[in-house]
Amino acid sequence: MNIINLPECLLCEISYNNQKCFLVSLYRSPSQCANEFQNFLKEFEAIVVSISTPGNSDLIVLVGDFNAKLSLWKPDDPDCIEGIEISAMTSSYGLTQIISETTHILPNSSSCIDLIFTNQPNMITSRGVLPSLHPNCHHQIIYAKVNFKIFFPPLYEHLVWHYERADVDAIRQSIININWERVFSNLNVDSQVDIFNEYLMNIFKNFIPNEIIDINDKDQPWITKAIKNKIAIKNVLYRRFLQGGKRFSDLEIVNNLTISINEMILNSKKRYYDRLRKKLSNPSTIPKA
């Protein structure tokens, strides 16, 4: 794991049965200049990258005083550049901010700047804000309760059809060529339905490209097989780095591969949303009920 370069940051790895939780607590000074904030964002992202493995169900919780405001987090807060950039970065790694109440109270103002980000909001059973324990403290207590007994379903197979590459003319002609009267002769209604479905499915399998893929509900839809393979290679190289004396040259290879994987994920995610956007903008591509 990369070394933490943020001065006021603590990272803990917690094991619970067969699950892990990465808990990160940090503080960002409100007096940072633009360059200092960009450095903070860079180091913050490096921490997220070091504990994020696509397809892994490890729980990530990032908590702290970010001194950043965003109307997305609390509707009556103004949008500041720090809040916008922190939100964009965390969202790109699948993290959700779950605090939406006032956490910082001053005589003439209030805001939500104490935040909790997580990659598994479905595991959070309750969250909120509690009063400060000290009357002179402007910051309130933020909390989240986690249920570690929520499990993902096991790996399963799914038949995927590539309808955009279907040979529609061949399908139509195959259906026309079948002598349905002869096929249905001497059959009751239930048998006719069964054989009709069987014939149609055989035609579709012949003229609509299809494949059986493994589905893992832990995976985001843009995590491709190529990305998984590259992650597996990175994990092997990282184990070799640990077992081979922790040489800097080996760590540099792992870090460069991590950067490459992150670029692949961002590009794959963009293509995924571009395809969805294209389908939504063209009603003819959306299957009718």
C-alpha positions as CSV (number, residue, x, y, z in Angstrom):
1,M,0.0,0.0,0.0
2,N,1.3,3.5,-0.8
3,I,2.6,5.7,2.0
4,I,0.2,8.3,3.3
5,N,1.6,11.8,2.6
6,L,-1.3,13.8,4.1
7,P,-0.1,15.3,7.4
8,E,-3.4,14.9,9.2
9,C,-4.7,11.5,8.1
10,L,-5.1,8.1,9.8
11,L,-5.8,4.9,7.9
12,C,-6.9,1.7,9.7
13,E,-7.6,-1.8,8.2
14,I,-10.2,-3.7,10.2
15,S,-10.9,-7.4,9.6
16,Y,-14.2,-8.9,10.5
17,N,-14.7,-12.6,9.8
18,N,-13.8,-12.8,6.0
19,Q,-14.5,-9.1,5.3
20,K,-12.3,-6.1,5.6
21,C,-13.0,-2.4,6.3
22,F,-10.7,0.4,5.4
23,L,-11.4,3.4,7.7
24,V,-9.7,6.7,6.8
25,S,-10.0,9.7,9.0
26,L,-8.6,13.0,7.8
27,Y,-8.6,16.8,8.1
28,R,-8.4,19.5,5.4
29,S,-7.4,23.0,6.5
30,P,-9.8,25.8,5.3
31,S,-6.8,28.1,4.8
32,Q,-5.3,26.0,1.9
33,C,-4.4,28.0,-1.1
34,A,-5.3,26.7,-4.6
35,N,-2.0,24.8,-5.0
36,E,-2.2,23.3,-1.5
37,F,-5.7,22.1,-2.2
38,Q,-4.7,20.5,-5.5
39,N,-1.9,18.7,-3.6
40,F,-4.4,17.6,-0.9
41,L,-6.7,16.3,-3.7
42,K,-3.9,14.4,-5.3
43,E,-2.8,12.8,-2.1
44,F,-6.4,12.1,-1.1
45,E,-6.9,10.3,-4.4
46,A,-3.7,8.3,-4.0
47,I,-5.2,7.0,-0.7
48,V,-8.4,6.1,-2.4
49,V,-6.6,4.3,-5.2
50,S,-4.4,2.3,-2.7
51,I,-7.4,0.9,-0.9
52,S,-9.8,0.5,-3.9
53,T,-9.8,-2.8,-5.9
54,P,-12.6,-3.0,-8.5
55,G,-14.7,-6.1,-8.0
56,N,-13.6,-6.3,-4.3
57,S,-16.3,-6.1,-1.6
58,D,-14.0,-4.6,1.0
59,L,-15.8,-1.8,2.8
60,I,-14.3,1.7,2.5
61,V,-15.3,4.5,4.9
62,L,-13.7,8.0,4.6
63,V,-14.6,10.3,7.4
64,G,-13.4,13.7,8.4
65,D,-13.6,17.5,8.4
66,F,-13.2,18.4,4.7
67,N,-14.0,22.1,5.1
68,A,-15.8,21.9,1.7
69,K,-19.4,22.7,0.9
70,L,-21.7,21.4,-1.8
71,S,-25.5,21.8,-2.4
72,L,-25.6,18.1,-3.4
73,W,-24.7,17.2,0.2
74,K,-26.8,19.9,1.9
75,P,-29.3,21.8,-0.3
76,D,-28.9,25.2,1.4
77,D,-25.1,25.1,1.3
78,P,-23.4,27.0,-1.5
79,D,-21.3,25.2,-4.1
80,C,-17.5,25.8,-3.5
81,I,-14.7,24.7,-5.8
82,E,-13.3,22.4,-3.1
83,G,-16.7,20.6,-2.7
84,I,-17.1,20.3,-6.4
85,E,-13.7,18.7,-7.0
86,I,-13.8,16.4,-4.0
87,S,-17.3,15.2,-5.1
88,A,-16.1,14.6,-8.7
89,M,-13.0,12.7,-7.5
90,T,-14.8,10.5,-5.0
91,S,-17.7,9.8,-7.4
92,S,-15.2,8.6,-10.1
93,Y,-14.2,5.8,-7.6
94,G,-17.8,4.8,-6.7
95,L,-17.9,6.6,-3.4
96,T,-21.1,8.1,-2.0
97,Q,-21.3,10.9,0.6
98,I,-24.0,10.0,3.2
99,I,-24.2,13.0,5.6
100,S,-26.8,15.7,4.7
101,E,-27.3,17.5,8.0
102,T,-25.7,20.5,9.6
103,T,-22.4,19.5,11.1
104,H,-20.7,22.9,11.8
105,I,-22.6,25.6,13.7
106,L,-21.4,29.2,14.1
107,P,-23.3,32.1,15.6
108,N,-24.2,33.5,12.2
109,S,-24.0,30.4,9.9
110,S,-24.2,26.7,9.6
111,S,-23.0,24.1,7.1
112,C,-22.3,20.5,6.3
113,I,-18.5,20.2,6.1
114,D,-17.9,17.0,8.2
115,L,-18.5,14.2,5.8
116,I,-18.6,10.4,5.4
117,F,-17.8,8.7,2.0
118,T,-18.3,5.0,1.4
119,N,-18.3,2.6,-1.4
120,Q,-21.0,0.4,0.1
121,P,-24.0,2.7,1.1
122,N,-26.2,-0.4,1.1
123,M,-24.3,-1.7,4.2
124,I,-25.0,1.5,6.2
125,T,-28.1,0.9,8.3
126,S,-28.2,4.3,9.9
127,R,-26.2,7.6,9.8
128,G,-26.6,11.1,11.1
129,V,-25.4,13.9,13.3
130,L,-25.3,14.0,17.1
131,P,-24.7,17.1,19.4
132,S,-21.2,18.0,20.3
133,L,-19.9,16.7,23.6
134,H,-18.3,20.1,24.4
135,P,-20.4,23.4,24.4
136,N,-17.5,25.4,22.9
137,C,-17.0,23.0,19.9
138,H,-18.6,24.2,16.7
139,H,-18.4,20.7,15.1
140,Q,-21.1,18.2,15.7
141,I,-20.5,14.4,15.9
142,I,-21.2,12.4,12.6
143,Y,-21.8,8.7,12.7
144,A,-22.7,5.7,10.6
145,K,-23.7,2.2,11.6
146,V,-22.6,-0.7,9.4
147,N,-24.1,-4.1,9.0
148,F,-21.4,-6.6,8.1
149,K,-23.9,-9.3,7.6
150,I,-25.0,-8.1,4.2
151,F,-23.6,-10.4,1.6
152,F,-23.5,-10.4,-2.2
153,P,-25.0,-13.3,-4.1
154,P,-22.5,-15.9,-5.4
155,L,-21.1,-15.8,-8.9
156,Y,-23.6,-16.9,-11.6
157,E,-23.8,-17.3,-15.4
158,H,-26.0,-15.1,-17.6
159,L,-26.8,-15.4,-21.3
160,V,-26.1,-12.0,-23.1
161,W,-27.7,-11.2,-26.5
162,H,-26.1,-8.7,-28.8
163,Y,-29.3,-7.6,-30.5
164,E,-27.6,-4.8,-32.5
165,R,-25.7,-7.4,-34.5
166,A,-28.8,-9.6,-35.2
167,D,-29.5,-10.8,-38.8
168,V,-33.1,-9.7,-38.8
169,D,-33.7,-10.9,-42.5
170,A,-32.4,-14.4,-41.7
171,I,-34.6,-14.6,-38.6
172,R,-37.7,-13.5,-40.6
173,Q,-37.0,-15.9,-43.4
174,S,-36.4,-18.9,-41.1
175,I,-39.7,-18.3,-39.4
176,I,-41.5,-18.1,-42.8
177,N,-39.9,-21.3,-44.0
178,I,-41.2,-23.4,-41.1
179,N,-44.4,-25.4,-41.8
180,W,-46.1,-24.5,-38.6
181,E,-49.2,-26.4,-39.5
182,R,-47.2,-29.6,-39.8
183,V,-45.2,-28.9,-36.7
184,F,-48.3,-28.3,-34.5
185,S,-50.3,-31.2,-35.9
186,N,-51.6,-33.7,-33.3
187,L,-50.3,-31.5,-30.4
188,N,-52.3,-30.0,-27.5
189,V,-52.0,-26.3,-26.7
190,D,-49.3,-26.7,-24.1
191,S,-47.1,-28.8,-26.4
192,Q,-47.6,-26.3,-29.2
193,V,-46.4,-23.4,-27.0
194,D,-43.4,-25.5,-25.9
195,I,-42.3,-26.4,-29.4
196,F,-43.0,-22.9,-30.7
197,N,-40.7,-21.5,-28.0
198,E,-38.0,-24.1,-28.8
199,Y,-38.0,-23.3,-32.5
200,L,-37.8,-19.6,-32.0
201,M,-35.0,-19.9,-29.5
202,N,-33.0,-22.1,-31.9
203,I,-33.5,-19.5,-34.6
204,F,-32.5,-16.6,-32.3
205,K,-29.3,-18.5,-31.1
206,N,-28.3,-19.0,-34.8
207,F,-28.8,-15.4,-36.0
208,I,-28.3,-13.3,-32.9
209,P,-24.7,-13.2,-31.5
210,N,-24.8,-14.3,-27.9
211,E,-22.5,-15.5,-25.2
212,I,-22.6,-16.8,-21.6
213,I,-20.8,-14.5,-19.1
214,D,-20.0,-14.8,-15.4
215,I,-21.9,-12.2,-13.4
216,N,-20.5,-10.9,-10.1
217,D,-22.8,-8.4,-8.4
218,K,-19.7,-6.9,-6.7
219,D,-18.6,-5.6,-10.1
220,Q,-19.5,-2.3,-11.6
221,P,-21.0,-2.8,-15.1
222,W,-18.0,-1.1,-16.7
223,I,-15.4,-3.5,-15.1
224,T,-14.5,-5.6,-18.2
225,K,-12.6,-8.9,-18.4
226,A,-9.5,-7.1,-19.6
227,I,-9.6,-4.8,-16.5
228,K,-10.0,-7.8,-14.2
229,N,-7.0,-9.6,-15.9
230,K,-4.8,-6.5,-15.4
231,I,-5.9,-6.2,-11.8
232,A,-4.9,-9.9,-11.3
233,I,-1.5,-9.2,-12.8
234,K,-1.0,-6.2,-10.5
235,N,-1.9,-8.3,-7.5
236,V,0.7,-10.9,-8.5
237,L,3.4,-8.2,-8.9
238,Y,2.5,-6.6,-5.6
239,R,2.9,-10.0,-3.8
240,R,6.3,-10.4,-5.5
241,F,7.2,-6.9,-4.3
242,L,6.4,-7.9,-0.7
243,Q,8.2,-11.2,-0.9
244,G,11.2,-9.9,-2.9
245,G,12.6,-7.4,-0.4
246,K,10.3,-4.5,-1.2
247,R,12.6,-3.0,-3.8
248,F,11.6,0.5,-5.0
249,S,12.0,-0.5,-8.6
250,D,9.4,-3.3,-8.1
251,L,7.0,-0.9,-6.3
252,E,7.4,1.6,-9.2
253,I,6.2,-1.1,-11.6
254,V,3.1,-1.8,-9.4
255,N,2.3,1.9,-9.1
256,N,2.6,2.5,-12.9
257,L,0.3,-0.5,-13.5
258,T,-2.2,0.9,-11.0
259,I,-2.2,4.2,-12.9
260,S,-2.8,2.3,-16.1
261,I,-5.7,0.3,-14.6
262,N,-7.3,3.5,-13.3
263,E,-7.1,5.0,-16.8
264,M,-8.7,1.8,-18.2
265,I,-11.5,2.0,-15.7
266,L,-12.2,5.7,-16.3
267,N,-12.3,5.1,-20.1
268,S,-14.5,2.0,-19.8
269,K,-16.8,3.9,-17.5
270,K,-17.0,6.8,-20.0
271,R,-17.8,4.4,-22.9
272,Y,-20.5,2.6,-20.8
273,Y,-22.3,5.9,-20.0
274,D,-21.8,7.1,-23.6
275,R,-23.6,3.9,-24.8
276,L,-26.4,4.5,-22.3
277,R,-26.7,8.1,-23.3
278,K,-26.9,7.1,-27.0
279,K,-29.6,4.6,-26.3
280,L,-31.7,7.0,-24.3
281,S,-31.3,9.7,-27.0
282,N,-32.5,7.3,-29.7
283,P,-35.9,5.8,-28.6
284,S,-35.8,3.2,-31.4
285,T,-32.9,1.4,-29.6
286,I,-34.9,1.0,-26.4
287,P,-36.8,-2.4,-26.3
288,K,-40.6,-2.0,-26.2
289,A,-42.6,-3.6,-23.4
